[in-house]
């Protein structure tokens, strides 16, 4: 049995499933980048066969299904696992000689959409939470950490390099 703390709920408190989560991301990205089959009854047919998506997107979706222990498309889903998979994929793409900046930007855009819609569910690492409780500028009014948006590391590196000029 899954505890309530592991369930993803939208802002209304309703549980969000795997299919609903990825359909929201796909609708925000647009059909030209990620197209899901709304009538799919299994993960095998979840991505539209006529979609022009990249192979790594198929892998991300299948890995998120597997790592969240989903057994059907409406199963409960963990946003944090999806973010981990996005980060791992981005790291692999940056390390490969076949990486494409547009692919990495697409992953960052997906992470931004997750942050935008599900920021209240993102779990920060304990080291960040401990520093926030000590009174850093990221702490909220009652000492709990504020939710943070996901920031593009490549853009952050460019900004820092420009500041050094």
Buried (B, 14 or more C-beta within 10 A) or exposed (E): EEEEEEBBBBEEEEBBBBBBBBBBBBEBBEBEBBBBBEEBEEBEEBBBEEBEBBEBBBEBBBBBBEEBEBEEBEBBBBBBBBBBBBBEBBEEBBEEEEEEEEBBBBBBBBBBBBBEBBBEBBEBEEEBBEBBEEEEEBBEEEEEBEBEEBEBEBEEEEEEEEEEE
